[in-house]
Amino acid sequence: MKQSLYDLEAEIVGLQEVVFGPGQLDELTSKNGPRHKVDRGCDSYEAYEAPCQMEIFTFNNHPDKNAKIDGNAILVSPSSPHKVLSHSYLAIGGTRNCQCVKVQLSGERLLYFVNCHLHHVAEEEEIREH
């Protein structure tokens, strides 16, 4: 997955179900290079994190006690000519959130890049209650 992400050479990327820090997100943001053998087509990314309110696997009593998901992240390439003006996120349930970066494009144009991870199981309405 990491190689595919670098091959895209994207300026902005939205990710869901991310592990912050060691183990996943650090490799995409590290200035020291990746732990795994990936060929970076672009610089490491700057991450904007949106943590979940609840530990998702604790909430779901996941059988793997080492399993972890911290939340969502928006990655922005430092080589992008566009400037991030702000970052915000909103909890939309115990384990779900929505985040947004406001980006200054060329001229006076603005881009609102939204990264949202919605729950998909229609029968589990309690997860969507706020």
C-alpha positions as CSV (number, residue, x, y, z in Angstrom):
1,M,0.0,0.0,0.0
2,K,2.8,2.4,0.9
3,Q,4.5,1.9,-2.5
4,S,1.2,2.6,-4.3
5,L,0.7,5.8,-2.3
6,Y,4.2,7.0,-3.3
7,D,3.6,6.0,-6.9
8,L,0.6,8.3,-7.1
9,E,2.8,11.3,-6.3
10,A,-0.4,12.9,-4.9
11,E,-0.3,16.4,-3.3
12,I,-3.2,15.6,-0.9
13,V,-4.4,12.2,0.3
14,G,-7.2,11.2,2.7
15,L,-6.8,8.0,4.7
16,Q,-9.1,6.2,7.0
17,E,-8.4,3.6,9.8
18,V,-4.9,4.9,10.4
19,V,-2.4,4.0,13.2
20,F,-0.7,7.2,14.3
21,G,3.0,7.2,15.1
22,P,5.1,4.0,15.0
23,G,3.7,1.3,12.9
24,Q,2.1,3.1,10.0
25,L,1.7,6.9,9.8
26,D,5.3,7.6,10.9
27,E,6.6,5.9,7.8
28,L,4.7,8.1,5.5
29,T,5.8,11.3,7.3
30,S,9.4,10.4,8.3
31,K,12.2,12.5,7.0
32,N,14.7,9.6,7.6
33,G,13.2,7.4,5.0
34,P,11.0,4.4,5.1
35,R,11.5,1.2,7.2
36,H,10.3,-0.9,4.3
37,K,11.8,-1.0,0.8
38,V,9.6,1.5,-1.0
39,D,10.8,3.9,-3.7
40,R,9.5,7.3,-2.9
41,G,8.4,9.2,-5.9
42,C,7.8,12.3,-3.7
43,D,8.9,13.7,-0.4
44,S,7.4,12.4,2.8
45,Y,4.0,13.8,3.7
46,E,2.9,16.2,6.4
47,A,0.0,14.6,8.3
48,Y,-3.1,16.2,9.7
49,E,-4.6,13.7,12.2
50,A,-8.2,13.3,13.3
51,P,-8.4,10.9,16.3
52,C,-11.4,8.8,17.1
53,Q,-13.2,9.5,20.4
54,M,-13.1,5.9,21.4
55,E,-10.7,3.0,20.9
56,I,-12.5,1.2,18.1
57,F,-11.2,-2.3,18.9
58,T,-11.7,-1.8,22.6
59,F,-15.2,-0.7,21.8
60,N,-15.8,-3.8,19.5
61,N,-13.9,-6.2,21.8
62,H,-11.6,-7.2,18.9
63,P,-10.0,-10.6,19.4
64,D,-6.5,-9.3,18.5
65,K,-5.5,-7.4,21.6
66,N,-2.7,-5.7,19.6
67,A,-5.0,-4.3,16.9
68,K,-5.2,-0.6,16.8
69,I,-6.8,2.2,14.8
70,D,-6.3,5.8,16.0
71,G,-8.4,7.7,13.4
72,N,-8.2,9.3,10.0
73,A,-5.4,11.4,8.4
74,I,-5.0,13.8,5.6
75,L,-1.5,13.8,4.1
76,V,-0.1,16.8,2.3
77,S,3.1,16.8,0.2
78,P,5.6,19.4,1.3
79,S,6.5,19.9,-2.3
80,S,2.9,21.0,-3.1
81,P,2.7,24.6,-4.3
82,H,-0.5,25.0,-2.3
83,K,-0.6,26.2,1.3
84,V,-2.7,24.6,4.0
85,L,-4.5,27.4,5.8
86,S,-6.4,25.4,8.5
87,H,-7.3,21.9,9.7
88,S,-10.4,20.9,11.6
89,Y,-12.2,17.7,12.5
90,L,-15.6,16.7,13.9
91,A,-16.6,13.6,15.8
92,I,-19.6,12.0,14.2
93,G,-19.9,9.0,16.5
94,G,-17.7,7.2,19.0
95,T,-15.4,5.7,16.4
96,R,-16.0,7.9,13.3
97,N,-15.1,11.4,12.3
98,C,-14.9,13.9,9.5
99,Q,-11.9,16.2,8.9
100,C,-11.2,19.0,6.6
101,V,-8.1,21.0,5.4
102,K,-8.6,24.4,3.8
103,V,-6.0,24.9,1.1
104,Q,-5.0,28.0,-0.8
105,L,-4.8,27.3,-4.5
106,S,-3.3,29.6,-7.1
107,G,-4.8,33.1,-7.1
108,E,-7.7,33.5,-4.6
109,R,-9.2,30.0,-5.0
110,L,-9.7,27.8,-2.0
111,L,-10.1,24.1,-1.8
112,Y,-11.8,22.4,1.1
113,F,-10.5,18.8,1.1
114,V,-12.8,16.6,3.3
115,N,-11.9,13.2,4.5
116,C,-14.9,11.3,6.1
117,H,-15.2,7.7,7.2
118,L,-18.8,6.8,7.6
119,H,-20.2,3.6,9.1
120,H,-21.7,1.4,6.3
121,V,-23.7,-1.3,8.1
122,A,-27.3,0.0,8.0
123,E,-28.5,-2.3,10.8
124,E,-26.0,-0.8,13.3
125,E,-27.6,2.6,13.8
126,E,-26.2,3.0,17.3
127,I,-22.8,3.7,15.9
128,R,-24.1,6.7,14.0
129,E,-25.9,8.2,17.1
130,H,-24.1,11.2,18.5
